[in-house]
Amino acid sequence: MTKKAKIVKEIKIERPERMKLSAEESIKRTKEFDKRKEKFIATIRQGKN
């Protein structure tokens, strides 16, 4: 039996430009991180596969 060769595609990852946040917005996001943490971790795990 022969295995089919996988097609490998090159992917270029581009990050969006950094947002300019006010001090208040930064604090707000830091406090709300616990609510978003699980989604954030799940996204990272999906990216590793």
C-alpha positions in Angstrom: 0.0 0.0 0.0 1.2 3.5 -0.8 0.3 6.6 1.1 -0.8 9.7 -0.7 1.6 12.6 -0.3 0.2 15.6 1.5 0.2 18.9 -0.3 2.1 21.5 1.7 1.1 25.2 1.4 3.2 28.1 2.6 1.2 30.4 4.9 2.2 33.9 5.6 0.9 35.2 8.9 0.3 38.9 9.1 -0.6 40.7 12.3 -3.0 43.6 12.2 -1.7 47.0 13.1 -1.6 47.7 16.8 -4.6 49.6 18.2 -4.0 52.7 20.2 -5.7 52.2 23.5 -6.4 54.7 26.2 -5.4 54.0 29.8 -9.0 53.4 30.7 -9.5 50.9 27.9 -6.4 49.0 28.8 -7.5 48.7 32.4 -11.0 47.6 31.3 -9.6 44.9 29.0 -7.3 43.7 31.8 -10.2 43.3 34.2 -12.3 41.5 31.6 -9.6 39.1 30.6 -10.9 36.4 33.0 -14.1 36.3 30.9 -12.2 35.9 27.6 -9.4 33.6 28.9 -11.0 30.3 27.9 -11.7 31.5 24.4 -8.2 32.9 24.1 -6.6 29.6 25.2 -8.9 27.5 22.8 -7.8 29.7 19.9 -4.1 29.1 20.7 -4.7 25.4 21.0 -6.5 25.3 17.6 -3.6 27.2 16.0 -1.0 24.6 17.1 -2.8 21.7 15.3 
